């Protein structure tokens, strides 16, 4: 796992076509904005796990 320190307004670039921007840092919450091409799925981890689980259950 790679760990970054970023302040509000700073970003991280992934693969040249995905950009994650720190929008707001409040107490124990961080708001992020994700800029990615439409063909790249972007989900919260818990939603991605539900999607994966549903795919595994489908014959």
mmCIF file of the N, C-alpha and C atoms, coordinates in Angstrom:
data_MODEL
# 
_entry.id   MODEL 
# 
loop_
_atom_site.group_PDB 
_atom_site.id 
_atom_site.type_symbol 
_atom_site.label_atom_id 
_atom_site.label_alt_id 
_atom_site.label_comp_id 
_atom_site.label_asym_id 
_atom_site.label_entity_id 
_atom_site.label_seq_id 
_atom_site.pdbx_PDB_ins_code 
_atom_site.Cartn_x 
_atom_site.Cartn_y 
_atom_site.Cartn_z 
_atom_site.occupancy 
_atom_site.B_iso_or_equiv 
_atom_site.pdbx_formal_charge 
_atom_site.auth_seq_id 
_atom_site.auth_comp_id 
_atom_site.auth_asym_id 
_atom_site.auth_atom_id 
_atom_site.pdbx_PDB_model_num 
ATOM 1   N N  . UNK A 1 1  ? 0.849   -1.168  0.000   1.00 0.00 ? 1  UNK A N  1 
ATOM 2   C CA . UNK A 1 1  ? 0.000   0.000   0.000   1.00 0.00 ? 1  UNK A CA 1 
ATOM 3   C C  . UNK A 1 1  ? 0.898   1.236   0.000   1.00 0.00 ? 1  UNK A C  1 
ATOM 4   N N  . UNK A 1 2  ? 0.527   2.173   -0.806  1.00 0.00 ? 2  UNK A N  1 
ATOM 5   C CA . UNK A 1 2  ? 1.234   3.437   -0.898  1.00 0.00 ? 2  UNK A CA 1 
ATOM 6   C C  . UNK A 1 2  ? 0.444   4.486   -0.121  1.00 0.00 ? 2  UNK A C  1 
ATOM 7   N N  . UNK A 1 3  ? 1.095   5.237   0.746   1.00 0.00 ? 3  UNK A N  1 
ATOM 8   C CA . UNK A 1 3  ? 0.424   6.231   1.571   1.00 0.00 ? 3  UNK A CA 1 
ATOM 9   C C  . UNK A 1 3  ? 0.924   7.619   1.178   1.00 0.00 ? 3  UNK A C  1 
ATOM 10  N N  . UNK A 1 4  ? -0.018  8.534   0.961   1.00 0.00 ? 4  UNK A N  1 
ATOM 11  C CA . UNK A 1 4  ? 0.306   9.906   0.574   1.00 0.00 ? 4  UNK A CA 1 
ATOM 12  C C  . UNK A 1 4  ? -0.179  10.877  1.633   1.00 0.00 ? 4  UNK A C  1 
ATOM 13  N N  . UNK A 1 5  ? 0.526   11.977  1.794   1.00 0.00 ? 5  UNK A N  1 
ATOM 14  C CA . UNK A 1 5  ? 0.026   13.115  2.563   1.00 0.00 ? 5  UNK A CA 1 
ATOM 15  C C  . UNK A 1 5  ? -0.388  14.165  1.544   1.00 0.00 ? 5  UNK A C  1 
ATOM 16  N N  . UNK A 1 6  ? -1.616  14.622  1.617   1.00 0.00 ? 6  UNK A N  1 
ATOM 17  C CA . UNK A 1 6  ? -2.122  15.656  0.721   1.00 0.00 ? 6  UNK A CA 1 
ATOM 18  C C  . UNK A 1 6  ? -2.945  16.632  1.530   1.00 0.00 ? 6  UNK A C  1 
ATOM 19  N N  . UNK A 1 7  ? -2.980  17.860  1.116   1.00 0.00 ? 7  UNK A N  1 
ATOM 20  C CA . UNK A 1 7  ? -3.809  18.885  1.726   1.00 0.00 ? 7  UNK A CA 1 
ATOM 21  C C  . UNK A 1 7  ? -4.990  19.149  0.804   1.00 0.00 ? 7  UNK A C  1 
ATOM 22  N N  . UNK A 1 8  ? -6.003  19.842  1.323   1.00 0.00 ? 8  UNK A N  1 
ATOM 23  C CA . UNK A 1 8  ? -7.160  20.201  0.499   1.00 0.00 ? 8  UNK A CA 1 
ATOM 24  C C  . UNK A 1 8  ? -6.678  20.938  -0.748  1.00 0.00 ? 8  UNK A C  1 
ATOM 25  N N  . UNK A 1 9  ? -7.200  20.528  -1.895  1.00 0.00 ? 9  UNK A N  1 
ATOM 26  C CA . UNK A 1 9  ? -6.829  21.125  -3.171  1.00 0.00 ? 9  UNK A CA 1 
ATOM 27  C C  . UNK A 1 9  ? -5.698  20.403  -3.881  1.00 0.00 ? 9  UNK A C  1 
ATOM 28  N N  . UNK A 1 10 ? -4.988  19.526  -3.168  1.00 0.00 ? 10 UNK A N  1 
ATOM 29  C CA . UNK A 1 10 ? -3.912  18.774  -3.796  1.00 0.00 ? 10 UNK A CA 1 
ATOM 30  C C  . UNK A 1 10 ? -4.455  17.473  -4.368  1.00 0.00 ? 10 UNK A C  1 
ATOM 31  N N  . UNK A 1 11 ? -3.720  16.886  -5.317  1.00 0.00 ? 11 UNK A N  1 
ATOM 32  C CA . UNK A 1 11 ? -4.227  15.721  -6.037  1.00 0.00 ? 11 UNK A CA 1 
ATOM 33  C C  . UNK A 1 11 ? -3.183  14.619  -6.135  1.00 0.00 ? 11 UNK A C  1 
ATOM 34  N N  . UNK A 1 12 ? -3.672  13.453  -6.516  1.00 0.00 ? 12 UNK A N  1 
ATOM 35  C CA . UNK A 1 12 ? -2.849  12.287  -6.819  1.00 0.00 ? 12 UNK A CA 1 
ATOM 36  C C  . UNK A 1 12 ? -3.274  11.814  -8.196  1.00 0.00 ? 12 UNK A C  1 
ATOM 37  N N  . UNK A 1 13 ? -2.317  11.507  -9.044  1.00 0.00 ? 13 UNK A N  1 
ATOM 38  C CA . UNK A 1 13 ? -2.600  11.012  -10.391 1.00 0.00 ? 13 UNK A CA 1 
ATOM 39  C C  . UNK A 1 13 ? -2.301  9.521   -10.450 1.00 0.00 ? 13 UNK A C  1 
ATOM 40  N N  . UNK A 1 14 ? -3.203  8.762   -11.071 1.00 0.00 ? 14 UNK A N  1 
ATOM 41  C CA . UNK A 1 14 ? -3.034  7.317   -11.201 1.00 0.00 ? 14 UNK A CA 1 
ATOM 42  C C  . UNK A 1 14 ? -3.108  6.952   -12.674 1.00 0.00 ? 14 UNK A C  1 
ATOM 43  N N  . UNK A 1 15 ? -2.043  6.385   -13.171 1.00 0.00 ? 15 UNK A N  1 
ATOM 44  C CA . UNK A 1 15 ? -2.033  5.889   -14.539 1.00 0.00 ? 15 UNK A CA 1 
ATOM 45  C C  . UNK A 1 15 ? -2.201  6.942   -15.616 1.00 0.00 ? 15 UNK A C  1 
ATOM 46  N N  . UNK A 1 16 ? -2.094  8.185   -15.292 1.00 0.00 ? 16 UNK A N  1 
ATOM 47  C CA . UNK A 1 16 ? -2.193  9.232   -16.298 1.00 0.00 ? 16 UNK A CA 1 
ATOM 48  C C  . UNK A 1 16 ? -3.605  9.606   -16.702 1.00 0.00 ? 16 UNK A C  1 
ATOM 49  N N  . UNK A 1 17 ? -4.612  8.796   -16.312 1.00 0.00 ? 17 UNK A N  1 
ATOM 50  C CA . UNK A 1 17 ? -5.977  9.135   -16.717 1.00 0.00 ? 17 UNK A CA 1 
ATOM 51  C C  . UNK A 1 17 ? -6.966  9.174   -15.545 1.00 0.00 ? 17 UNK A C  1 
ATOM 52  N N  . UNK A 1 18 ? -6.470  8.939   -14.331 1.00 0.00 ? 18 UNK A N  1 
ATOM 53  C CA . UNK A 1 18 ? -7.317  9.032   -13.143 1.00 0.00 ? 18 UNK A CA 1 
ATOM 54  C C  . UNK A 1 18 ? -6.657  10.019  -12.197 1.00 0.00 ? 18 UNK A C  1 
ATOM 55  N N  . UNK A 1 19 ? -7.470  10.945  -11.694 1.00 0.00 ? 19 UNK A N  1 
ATOM 56  C CA . UNK A 1 19 ? -6.967  11.971  -10.787 1.00 0.00 ? 19 UNK A CA 1 
ATOM 57  C C  . UNK A 1 19 ? -7.869  12.008  -9.563  1.00 0.00 ? 19 UNK A C  1 
ATOM 58  N N  . UNK A 1 20 ? -7.268  11.964  -8.371  1.00 0.00 ? 20 UNK A N  1 
ATOM 59  C CA . UNK A 1 20 ? -8.009  12.034  -7.120  1.00 0.00 ? 20 UNK A CA 1 
ATOM 60  C C  . UNK A 1 20 ? -7.599  13.324  -6.427  1.00 0.00 ? 20 UNK A C  1 
ATOM 61  N N  . UNK A 1 21 ? -8.594  14.161  -6.133  1.00 0.00 ? 21 UNK A N  1 
ATOM 62  C CA . UNK A 1 21 ? -8.341  15.464  -5.530  1.00 0.00 ? 21 UNK A CA 1 
ATOM 63  C C  . UNK A 1 21 ? -8.933  15.489  -4.124  1.00 0.00 ? 21 UNK A C  1 
ATOM 64  N N  . UNK A 1 22 ? -8.160  15.953  -3.162  1.00 0.00 ? 22 UNK A N  1 
ATOM 65  C CA . UNK A 1 22 ? -8.664  16.148  -1.808  1.00 0.00 ? 22 UNK A CA 1 
ATOM 66  C C  . UNK A 1 22 ? -9.456  17.452  -1.828  1.00 0.00 ? 22 UNK A C  1 
ATOM 67  N N  . UNK A 1 23 ? -10.760 17.351  -1.565  1.00 0.00 ? 23 UNK A N  1 
ATOM 68  C CA . UNK A 1 23 ? -11.630 18.518  -1.619  1.00 0.00 ? 23 UNK A CA 1 
ATOM 69  C C  . UNK A 1 23 ? -11.698 19.198  -0.250  1.00 0.00 ? 23 UNK A C  1 
ATOM 70  N N  . UNK A 1 24 ? -12.005 18.414  0.783   1.00 0.00 ? 24 UNK A N  1 
ATOM 71  C CA . UNK A 1 24 ? -12.150 18.962  2.129   1.00 0.00 ? 24 UNK A CA 1 
ATOM 72  C C  . UNK A 1 24 ? -11.628 17.953  3.145   1.00 0.00 ? 24 UNK A C  1 
ATOM 73  N N  . UNK A 1 25 ? -10.973 18.453  4.178   1.00 0.00 ? 25 UNK A N  1 
ATOM 74  C CA . UNK A 1 25 ? -10.568 17.626  5.312   1.00 0.00 ? 25 UNK A CA 1 
ATOM 75  C C  . UNK A 1 25 ? -11.267 18.194  6.536   1.00 0.00 ? 25 UNK A C  1 
ATOM 76  N N  . UNK A 1 26 ? -12.117 17.369  7.171   1.00 0.00 ? 26 UNK A N  1 
ATOM 77  C CA . UNK A 1 26 ? -12.870 17.796  8.355   1.00 0.00 ? 26 UNK A CA 1 
ATOM 78  C C  . UNK A 1 26 ? -12.745 16.726  9.434   1.00 0.00 ? 26 UNK A C  1 
ATOM 79  N N  . UNK A 1 27 ? -12.186 17.065  10.554  1.00 0.00 ? 27 UNK A N  1 
ATOM 80  C CA . UNK A 1 27 ? -12.051 16.147  11.687  1.00 0.00 ? 27 UNK A CA 1 
ATOM 81  C C  . UNK A 1 27 ? -11.642 14.755  11.239  1.00 0.00 ? 27 UNK A C  1 
ATOM 82  N N  . UNK A 1 28 ? -12.588 13.799  11.233  1.00 0.00 ? 28 UNK A N  1 
ATOM 83  C CA . UNK A 1 28 ? -12.252 12.420  10.861  1.00 0.00 ? 28 UNK A CA 1 
ATOM 84  C C  . UNK A 1 28 ? -12.794 12.038  9.486   1.00 0.00 ? 28 UNK A C  1 
ATOM 85  N N  . UNK A 1 29 ? -13.105 13.020  8.636   1.00 0.00 ? 29 UNK A N  1 
ATOM 86  C CA . UNK A 1 29 ? -13.608 12.755  7.287   1.00 0.00 ? 29 UNK A CA 1 
ATOM 87  C C  . UNK A 1 29 ? -12.763 13.479  6.244   1.00 0.00 ? 29 UNK A C  1 
ATOM 88  N N  . UNK A 1 30 ? -12.625 12.839  5.113   1.00 0.00 ? 30 UNK A N  1 
ATOM 89  C CA . UNK A 1 30 ? -11.953 13.459  3.974   1.00 0.00 ? 30 UNK A CA 1 
ATOM 90  C C  . UNK A 1 30 ? -12.894 13.335  2.785   1.00 0.00 ? 30 UNK A C  1 
ATOM 91  N N  . UNK A 1 31 ? -13.142 14.424  2.086   1.00 0.00 ? 31 UNK A N  1 
ATOM 92  C CA . UNK A 1 31 ? -13.964 14.382  0.875   1.00 0.00 ? 31 UNK A CA 1 
ATOM 93  C C  . UNK A 1 31 ? -13.021 14.390  -0.318  1.00 0.00 ? 31 UNK A C  1 
ATOM 94  N N  . UNK A 1 32 ? -13.223 13.427  -1.214  1.00 0.00 ? 32 UNK A N  1 
ATOM 95  C CA . UNK A 1 32 ? -12.381 13.274  -2.388  1.00 0.00 ? 32 UNK A CA 1 
ATOM 96  C C  . UNK A 1 32 ? -13.205 13.459  -3.651  1.00 0.00 ? 32 UNK A C  1 
ATOM 97  N N  . UNK A 1 33 ? -12.583 13.997  -4.674  1.00 0.00 ? 33 UNK A N  1 
ATOM 98  C CA . UNK A 1 33 ? -13.188 14.065  -6.003  1.00 0.00 ? 33 UNK A CA 1 
ATOM 99  C C  . UNK A 1 33 ? -12.357 13.157  -6.906  1.00 0.00 ? 33 UNK A C  1 
ATOM 100 N N  . UNK A 1 34 ? -13.028 12.360  -7.713  1.00 0.00 ? 34 UNK A N  1 
ATOM 101 C CA . UNK A 1 34 ? -12.345 11.444  -8.620  1.00 0.00 ? 34 UNK A CA 1 
ATOM 102 C C  . UNK A 1 34 ? -12.661 11.846  -10.051 1.00 0.00 ? 34 UNK A C  1 
ATOM 103 N N  . UNK A 1 35 ? -11.623 12.116  -10.815 1.00 0.00 ? 35 UNK A N  1 
ATOM 104 C CA . UNK A 1 35 ? -11.766 12.415  -12.240 1.00 0.00 ? 35 UNK A CA 1 
ATOM 105 C C  . UNK A 1 35 ? -11.227 11.210  -12.993 1.00 0.00 ? 35 UNK A C  1 
ATOM 106 N N  . UNK A 1 36 ? -12.093 10.549  -13.749 1.00 0.00 ? 36 UNK A N  1 
ATOM 107 C CA . UNK A 1 36 ? -11.694 9.350   -14.486 1.00 0.00 ? 36 UNK A CA 1 
ATOM 108 C C  . UNK A 1 36 ? -12.510 9.264   -15.770 1.00 0.00 ? 36 UNK A C  1 
ATOM 109 N N  . UNK A 1 37 ? -11.979 8.575   -16.790 1.00 0.00 ? 37 UNK A N  1 
ATOM 110 C CA . UNK A 1 37 ? -12.749 8.368   -18.016 1.00 0.00 ? 37 UNK A CA 1 
ATOM 111 C C  . UNK A 1 37 ? -14.036 7.593   -17.718 1.00 0.00 ? 37 UNK A C  1 
ATOM 112 N N  . UNK A 1 38 ? -15.035 7.788   -18.534 1.00 0.00 ? 38 UNK A N  1 
ATOM 113 C CA . UNK A 1 38 ? -16.331 7.118   -18.326 1.00 0.00 ? 38 UNK A CA 1 
ATOM 114 C C  . UNK A 1 38 ? -16.222 5.592   -18.348 1.00 0.00 ? 38 UNK A C  1 
ATOM 115 N N  . UNK A 1 39 ? -15.227 5.058   -19.028 1.00 0.00 ? 39 UNK A N  1 
ATOM 116 C CA . UNK A 1 39 ? -15.105 3.600   -19.101 1.00 0.00 ? 39 UNK A CA 1 
ATOM 117 C C  . UNK A 1 39 ? -14.411 2.998   -17.876 1.00 0.00 ? 39 UNK A C  1 
ATOM 118 N N  . UNK A 1 40 ? -14.023 3.829   -16.914 1.00 0.00 ? 40 UNK A N  1 
ATOM 119 C CA . UNK A 1 40 ? -13.401 3.357   -15.674 1.00 0.00 ? 40 UNK A CA 1 
ATOM 120 C C  . UNK A 1 40 ? -14.454 3.372   -14.572 1.00 0.00 ? 40 UNK A C  1 
ATOM 121 N N  . UNK A 1 41 ? -14.730 2.200   -13.987 1.00 0.00 ? 41 UNK A N  1 
ATOM 122 C CA . UNK A 1 41 ? -15.690 2.118   -12.891 1.00 0.00 ? 41 UNK A CA 1 
ATOM 123 C C  . UNK A 1 41 ? -15.058 2.695   -11.629 1.00 0.00 ? 41 UNK A C  1 
ATOM 124 N N  . UNK A 1 42 ? -15.804 3.562   -10.943 1.00 0.00 ? 42 UNK A N  1 
ATOM 125 C CA . UNK A 1 42 ? -15.354 4.143   -9.685  1.00 0.00 ? 42 UNK A CA 1 
ATOM 126 C C  . UNK A 1 42 ? -16.458 3.910   -8.663  1.00 0.00 ? 42 UNK A C  1 
ATOM 127 N N  . UNK A 1 43 ? -16.151 3.142   -7.614  1.00 0.00 ? 43 UNK A N  1 
ATOM 128 C CA . UNK A 1 43 ? -17.126 2.819   -6.571  1.00 0.00 ? 43 UNK A CA 1 
ATOM 129 C C  . UNK A 1 43 ? -16.458 2.918   -5.212  1.00 0.00 ? 43 UNK A C  1 
ATOM 130 N N  . UNK A 1 44 ? -17.263 3.178   -4.184  1.00 0.00 ? 44 UNK A N  1 
ATOM 131 C CA . UNK A 1 44 ? -16.765 3.017   -2.824  1.00 0.00 ? 44 UNK A CA 1 
ATOM 132 C C  . UNK A 1 44 ? -16.489 1.531   -2.625  1.00 0.00 ? 44 UNK A C  1 
ATOM 133 N N  . UNK A 1 45 ? -15.561 1.206   -1.748  1.00 0.00 ? 45 UNK A N  1 
ATOM 134 C CA . UNK A 1 45 ? -15.152 -0.192  -1.571  1.00 0.00 ? 45 UNK A CA 1 
ATOM 135 C C  . UNK A 1 45 ? -16.314 -1.099  -1.192  1.00 0.00 ? 45 UNK A C  1 
ATOM 136 N N  . UNK A 1 46 ? -17.197 -0.652  -0.297  1.00 0.00 ? 46 UNK A N  1 
ATOM 137 C CA . UNK A 1 46 ? -18.298 -1.513  0.121   1.00 0.00 ? 46 UNK A CA 1 
ATOM 138 C C  . UNK A 1 46 ? -19.264 -1.797  -1.032  1.00 0.00 ? 46 UNK A C  1 
ATOM 139 N N  . UNK A 1 47 ? -19.440 -0.853  -1.931  1.00 0.00 ? 47 UNK A N  1 
ATOM 140 C CA . UNK A 1 47 ? -20.290 -1.069  -3.104  1.00 0.00 ? 47 UNK A CA 1 
ATOM 141 C C  . UNK A 1 47 ? -19.604 -2.028  -4.072  1.00 0.00 ? 47 UNK A C  1 
ATOM 142 N N  . UNK A 1 48 ? -18.312 -1.868  -4.270  1.00 0.00 ? 48 UNK A N  1 
ATOM 143 C CA . UNK A 1 48 ? -17.562 -2.759  -5.153  1.00 0.00 ? 48 UNK A CA 1 
ATOM 144 C C  . UNK A 1 48 ? -17.637 -4.203  -4.656  1.00 0.00 ? 48 UNK A C  1 
ATOM 145 N N  . UNK A 1 49 ? -17.562 -4.393  -3.340  1.00 0.00 ? 49 UNK A N  1 
ATOM 146 C CA . UNK A 1 49 ? -17.668 -5.745  -2.771  1.00 0.00 ? 49 UNK A CA 1 
ATOM 147 C C  . UNK A 1 49 ? -19.046 -6.340  -3.038  1.00 0.00 ? 49 UNK A C  1 
ATOM 148 N N  . UNK A 1 50 ? -20.102 -5.531  -2.927  1.00 0.00 ? 50 UNK A N  1 
ATOM 149 C CA . UNK A 1 50 ? -21.456 -6.024  -3.220  1.00 0.00 ? 50 UNK A CA 1 
ATOM 150 C C  . UNK A 1 50 ? -21.594 -6.409  -4.685  1.00 0.00 ? 50 UNK A C  1 
ATOM 151 N N  . UNK A 1 51 ? -21.034 -5.609  -5.564  1.00 0.00 ? 51 UNK A N  1 
ATOM 152 C CA . UNK A 1 51 ? -21.081 -5.899  -7.001  1.00 0.00 ? 51 UNK A CA 1 
ATOM 153 C C  . UNK A 1 51 ? -20.344 -7.204  -7.279  1.00 0.00 ? 51 UNK A C  1 
ATOM 154 N N  . UNK A 1 52 ? -19.162 -7.349  -6.708  1.00 0.00 ? 52 UNK A N  1 
ATOM 155 C CA . UNK A 1 52 ? -18.370 -8.562  -6.920  1.00 0.00 ? 52 UNK A CA 1 
ATOM 156 C C  . UNK A 1 52 ? -19.088 -9.785  -6.371  1.00 0.00 ? 52 UNK A C  1 
ATOM 157 N N  . UNK A 1 53 ? -19.681 -9.651  -5.200  1.00 0.00 ? 53 UNK A N  1 
ATOM 158 C CA . UNK A 1 53 ? -20.415 -10.763 -4.592  1.00 0.00 ? 53 UNK A CA 1 
ATOM 159 C C  . UNK A 1 53 ? -21.602 -11.170 -5.468  1.00 0.00 ? 53 UNK A C  1 
ATOM 160 N N  . UNK A 1 54 ? -22.312 -10.192 -6.006  1.00 0.00 ? 54 UNK A N  1 
ATOM 161 C CA . UNK A 1 54 ? -23.452 -10.479 -6.876  1.00 0.00 ? 54 UNK A CA 1 
ATOM 162 C C  . UNK A 1 54 ? -23.005 -11.189 -8.135  1.00 0.00 ? 54 UNK A C  1 
ATOM 163 N N  . UNK A 1 55 ? -21.854 -10.813 -8.691  1.00 0.00 ? 55 UNK A N  1 
ATOM 164 C CA . UNK A 1 55 ? -21.325 -11.474 -9.894  1.00 0.00 ? 55 UNK A CA 1 
ATOM 165 C C  . UNK A 1 55 ? -20.948 -12.913 -9.603  1.00 0.00 ? 55 UNK A C  1 
ATOM 166 N N  . UNK A 1 56 ? -20.407 -13.158 -8.411  1.00 0.00 ? 56 UNK A N  1 
ATOM 167 C CA . UNK A 1 56 ? -20.011 -14.521 -8.035  1.00 0.00 ? 56 UNK A CA 1 
ATOM 168 C C  . UNK A 1 56 ? -21.223 -15.423 -7.832  1.00 0.00 ? 56 UNK A C  1 
ATOM 169 N N  . UNK A 1 57 ? -22.344 -14.860 -7.391  1.00 0.00 ? 57 UNK A N  1 
ATOM 170 C CA . UNK A 1 57 ? -23.559 -15.640 -7.172  1.00 0.00 ? 57 UNK A CA 1 
ATOM 171 C C  . UNK A 1 57 ? -24.313 -15.942 -8.457  1.00 0.00 ? 57 UNK A C  1 
ATOM 172 N N  . UNK A 1 58 ? -24.124 -15.160 -9.483  1.00 0.00 ? 58 UNK A N  1 
ATOM 173 C CA . UNK A 1 58 ? -24.814 -15.343 -10.753 1.00 0.00 ? 58 UNK A CA 1 
ATOM 174 C C  . UNK A 1 58 ? -24.155 -16.490 -11.534 1.00 0.00 ? 58 UNK A C  1 
ATOM 175 N N  . UNK A 1 59 ? -24.966 -17.484 -11.913 1.00 0.00 ? 59 UNK A N  1 
ATOM 176 C CA . UNK A 1 59 ? -24.379 -18.638 -12.647 1.00 0.00 ? 59 UNK A CA 1 
ATOM 177 C C  . UNK A 1 59 ? -23.931 -18.278 -14.058 1.00 0.00 ? 59 UNK A C  1 
# 
